Amino acid sequence: MVTFKGVLNADTGKGTISRFIYGHFSEHLGRCIYEGIWVGEDSSIPNTNGIRNDVVKALKQIKIPVLRWPGGCFADEYHWKDGIGPKEGRKRMINTHWGGVVENNHFGTHEFMELCAQLGCEPYINGNVGSGTVQEMSEWVEYLTFGGVSPMAELRVQNGHKEPWSVTYFGVGNENWGCGGNMRPEYYADLYRRYQTYVRNYDGNKIHRIACGPNVDDYNWTEVLMREAGPYMDSLTLHYYTVPNDGWQDKGPATGFDEKAWFATLKKALRMDELITRHSTIMDKYDPQQRVGLIVDEWGTWYDVEPGTTPGFLYQQNTIRDALVAGLTLNIFHKHSARVRMANIAQTVNVLQAVILTEGEKMILTPTYHVFDMYKVHQDAELLELSLDAGSYKLDDSDIPAVTATASRDAEGLIHISFCNLQHHAEARVALDLRGLNLEGAAITGSTLAGNKIDAHNTFEQPDSVVPRPYEGFGLEDGKLTVALPAMSVTTLELAAKA
């Protein structure tokens, strides 16, 4: 068996991996908000102020740092005043984007801010540019963050929240090249400049203004936005979904797929590296100091919905394949941490590449959840220089790396190394030279997440089919770390050694 060789330079830091790369996204879509997060105060499902206790506990375990809401496409048809005040008086509406269901607006601004408080995470709110007004967006920011005397501050107090909230992240529109208005970049750039003017900082609350960025490889959108509106933004977004097939009408199933679909999914997920590289190059042209961040606030796998479920609800299963997409994508974000300041996987519960699935009072954790749990050790850690001859995993005339990896040092000095073995059929052996460390008395522990088949997944009947297990397939001798990675696995090692 071939051994893939690499070098970890523990004395060469490459910057900080922002914890916000581990962010999540919750849209009013399918059963993400209603049932997945919000069940109401009168529900028999254990809750605190209407929010599910089990979901909150699970998300706190993975140290969720930021949560994006209310969309997505829903953001540009959402009018925030419909979701405040007594629930019996809130307007009902049709969710025209997602399933045509009735939205009762019981989960609104106060409920979202309560959710973030329970999670201990930062809120990231997306404002409505597509069908909303400048005044509406301006008043929402005032309602949220102003503590003085004003109509919106008084309205907030009237609705039961005397003190203003702290809100840092605010998106000015979403997918305005598509569902957010089908705009040209020149038009949106002008609208962005106008709208962001009225996204004001109140009472010491400083807003991080986020502009709608490109879809996938629309490099012209990035060029125009950076040229025309770069000085007015703090970050620019990027959306990219991993879809196995080329046609959106037949994306492929979440389970029951073959090796070609396995390979195609991982190959397309790896494209994230190219997209970030090329968009960053354009951003560097207008922002060489890298003041403006790149926020990948929608990413993840997108398959055909589960048979028998509502098409507009985008409910799909989650397998070891999705776990590897999550791991390799996080590795890519680490690599680009100088520019990538935040990312938000789509979506948190019951939608697309969810970390949690619910069915009534029942809840399960997906393989993707477990990757976030294993990788949380990298949050706000120092990225370390790691080079790896990752070998080649070939299928027909295509090839991808057999292994991807990342490493970091946390505030306590512990080094964490994470590996993704993309091969579903073979173990991978890796030998790393460890440099810049005193390995006398060094200690290593590890865990691995692997599947026994390419669509291994957890169900409500068998919730622990794919869970992390203790890992001991490593050795340390003469300054070299050797690891034997199981087929189709995500593995994280913790190394305690003297610098």
Secondary structure by P-SEA (a helix, b strand, c coil): cbbbbbccccccccccccccccccccccccccccccccccccccccccccccaaaaaaaaaacccbbbcccccccccccccccccccccbbbbbccccccccccccccaaaaaaaaaaacbbbbbbbbcccccaaaaaaaaaacccccccaaaaaaaaacccbbbbbcbbbcccccccccccccaaaaaaaaaaaaaacccccccccccccccccccaaaaaaaaaacccccccbbbbbbbbbcccccccccccccccaaaaaaaaaaaaaaaaaaaaaaaaaaaccccccbbbbccccccccccccccccccbbbbbcaaaaaaaaaaaaaaaaacccccccccccccccccccccccccbbbbcaaaaaaaaacccccccccbbbbcbbbbbcccccccccccccccccccbbbbbbbcccccbbbbbbbbcccccccbbbbbbbbbbbccccccccccccccccccccccccccccbbbbbccccbbbbbbbbccc
